[in-house]
Amino acid sequence: MIKHVETREELNELTAKGDVLLDFFATWCGPCRMLAPVLEELDASNFPVQIVKVDTDEAPELAMEFGVQSIPTLFFISEGKVVRSTLGYKRKDQIIDFCKK
């Protein structure tokens, strides 16, 4: 199940449990709305990475902490540390590759 977080504490709890794909988004963002069903499809397919979403309008402090300047922005977090990030809409295969690198 895709988790939604608004605080660093909530995020820390999830990143401590393994790999996380973190999606910074906003409800009004067109590319974010296009990405949402792709992430839902990945989540439903037993994707081995926990998907976590942060609404930048609801959690601007978290977005600022991660230096998010454009959305959607995806971060791959492993062992509690950001490994890499990418901007914009991605297809399912691109997200899988992004998480495997």
C-alpha contacts under 8 A as a table, 3 or more apart, distances in Angstrom:
res1	aa1	res2	aa2	distance
1	M	43	D	6.46
1	M	44	A	7.68
1	M	51	I	7.72
2	I	40	E	7.38
2	I	43	D	6.79
2	I	50	Q	7.24
2	I	51	I	5.26
2	I	52	V	5.71
2	I	53	K	7.23
3	K	51	I	6.62
3	K	52	V	4.83
3	K	53	K	6.20
4	H	52	V	5.76
4	H	53	K	4.79
4	H	54	V	5.89
4	H	55	D	7.89
5	V	10	E	5.92
5	V	11	L	6.30
5	V	52	V	7.14
5	V	53	K	6.41
5	V	54	V	5.59
6	E	10	E	7.05
6	E	11	L	7.87
6	E	54	V	6.27
6	E	55	D	7.49
6	E	58	E	6.68
6	E	59	A	5.05
6	E	62	L	7.26
7	T	10	E	5.36
7	T	11	L	6.42
7	T	59	A	6.99
7	T	62	L	6.64
8	R	11	L	5.02
8	R	12	N	5.98
8	R	62	L	6.66
9	E	12	N	5.07
9	E	13	E	6.38
10	E	13	E	5.33
10	E	14	L	6.72
11	L	14	L	5.26
11	L	15	T	6.15
12	N	15	T	5.16
12	N	16	A	6.03
12	N	80	G	7.25
13	E	16	A	5.47
13	E	17	K	7.06
14	L	17	K	5.50
14	L	18	G	7.45
14	L	20	V	7.54
15	T	18	G	5.75
15	T	19	D	6.50
15	T	20	V	6.04
15	T	77	I	6.96
15	T	78	S	7.23
15	T	79	E	6.80
15	T	80	G	5.07
16	A	79	E	6.48
16	A	80	G	5.77
17	K	79	E	7.99
18	G	49	V	7.62
18	G	50	Q	7.66
18	G	78	S	6.34
18	G	79	E	6.11
18	G	80	G	7.74
19	D	49	V	5.32
19	D	50	Q	6.30
19	D	76	F	7.33
19	D	77	I	5.67
19	D	78	S	4.56
19	D	79	E	6.65
19	D	80	G	7.91
20	V	49	V	5.41
20	V	50	Q	4.71
20	V	51	I	5.79
20	V	52	V	6.78
20	V	75	F	7.99
20	V	76	F	5.90
20	V	77	I	5.07
20	V	78	S	6.53
21	L	49	V	6.41
21	L	50	Q	6.11
21	L	51	I	4.83
21	L	52	V	6.09
21	L	74	L	6.72
21	L	75	F	5.79
21	L	76	F	4.80
21	L	77	I	6.39
21	L	99	C	7.54
22	L	51	I	6.11
22	L	52	V	4.86
22	L	53	K	5.76
22	L	54	V	7.43
22	L	74	L	5.47
22	L	75	F	4.98
22	L	76	F	6.34
22	L	77	I	7.37
23	D	51	I	7.56
23	D	52	V	6.17
23	D	53	K	4.67
23	D	54	V	6.10
23	D	72	P	6.69
23	D	73	T	5.90
23	D	74	L	4.67
23	D	75	F	6.67
24	F	53	K	5.97
24	F	54	V	4.84
24	F	55	D	6.00
24	F	56	T	6.23
24	F	63	A	7.20
24	F	68	V	7.67
24	F	71	I	6.32
24	F	72	P	5.56
24	F	73	T	5.24
24	F	74	L	6.40
25	F	29	C	7.16
25	F	32	C	5.69
25	F	53	K	7.19
25	F	54	V	6.22
25	F	55	D	5.09
25	F	56	T	5.89
25	F	71	I	5.57
25	F	72	P	5.01
25	F	73	T	7.10
26	A	29	C	5.40
26	A	32	C	6.65
26	A	55	D	5.18
26	A	56	T	5.76
26	A	57	D	6.39
26	A	71	I	7.40
26	A	72	P	7.80
27	T	32	C	7.27
27	T	33	R	6.96
27	T	55	D	7.46
28	W	33	R	7.85
29	C	32	C	5.17
29	C	33	R	6.30
29	C	71	I	7.46
29	C	72	P	7.93
30	G	33	R	5.15
30	G	34	M	6.37
31	P	34	M	4.94
31	P	35	L	6.16
31	P	71	I	7.85
31	P	72	P	6.79
31	P	88	G	6.80
31	P	89	Y	5.57
32	C	35	L	5.02
32	C	36	A	6.22
32	C	71	I	6.95
32	C	72	P	5.39
32	C	88	G	7.93
32	C	89	Y	6.94
33	R	36	A	5.28
33	R	37	P	7.61
34	M	37	P	6.63
34	M	38	V	7.49
34	M	89	Y	7.13
35	L	38	V	5.26
35	L	39	L	6.38
35	L	89	Y	5.78
35	L	90	K	6.82
35	L	91	R	7.79
36	A	39	L	5.25
36	A	40	E	6.22
37	P	40	E	4.84
37	P	41	E	6.01
38	V	41	E	5.11
38	V	42	L	6.29
38	V	91	R	6.99
38	V	92	K	5.94
39	L	42	L	5.04
39	L	43	D	6.09
39	L	51	I	7.46
39	L	92	K	7.63
40	E	43	D	5.01
40	E	44	A	6.13
41	E	44	A	5.13
41	E	45	S	6.26
42	L	45	S	5.16
42	L	46	N	7.02
42	L	47	F	5.57
42	L	92	K	7.21
43	D	46	N	5.84
43	D	47	F	5.51
43	D	50	Q	7.75
43	D	51	I	6.96
44	A	47	F	7.29
47	F	50	Q	7.53
49	V	99	C	7.90
54	V	58	E	7.75
54	V	59	A	6.80
54	V	63	A	7.93
55	D	58	E	5.30
55	D	59	A	6.05
56	T	59	A	5.08
56	T	60	P	5.05
56	T	62	L	7.70
56	T	63	A	5.90
57	D	60	P	5.81
59	A	62	L	5.53
59	A	63	A	6.58
60	P	63	A	5.00
60	P	64	M	6.10
61	E	64	M	5.07
61	E	65	E	6.12
62	L	65	E	4.98
62	L	66	F	6.36
63	A	66	F	5.26
63	A	67	G	6.15
63	A	68	V	5.22
64	M	67	G	4.87
64	M	68	V	5.98
65	E	68	V	7.79
68	V	71	I	7.35
68	V	73	T	6.89
70	S	73	T	6.51
70	S	87	L	7.09
70	S	88	G	7.94
71	I	87	L	6.73
71	I	88	G	6.36
72	P	87	L	5.97
72	P	88	G	5.10
72	P	89	Y	6.68
73	T	85	S	7.03
73	T	86	T	5.81
73	T	87	L	4.54
73	T	88	G	6.18
74	L	85	S	5.44
74	L	86	T	5.31
74	L	87	L	6.36
75	F	82	V	6.55
75	F	83	V	7.44
75	F	84	R	5.82
75	F	85	S	4.29
75	F	86	T	6.66
76	F	82	V	5.93
76	F	83	V	5.63
76	F	84	R	5.48
76	F	85	S	6.24
76	F	98	F	7.79
76	F	99	C	6.32
77	I	80	G	5.96
77	I	81	K	5.24
77	I	82	V	4.37
77	I	83	V	5.53
77	I	84	R	7.45
78	S	81	K	5.45
78	S	82	V	6.54
78	S	83	V	6.50
82	V	85	S	7.73
90	K	94	Q	5.81
90	K	95	I	6.20
91	R	94	Q	5.21
91	R	95	I	6.35
92	K	95	I	5.20
92	K	96	I	6.30
93	D	96	I	5.10
93	D	97	D	6.20
94	Q	97	D	5.10
94	Q	98	F	6.01
95	I	98	F	4.88
95	I	99	C	6.24
96	I	99	C	5.26
96	I	100	K	6.29
97	D	100	K	5.05
97	D	101	K	6.23
98	F	101	K	5.82
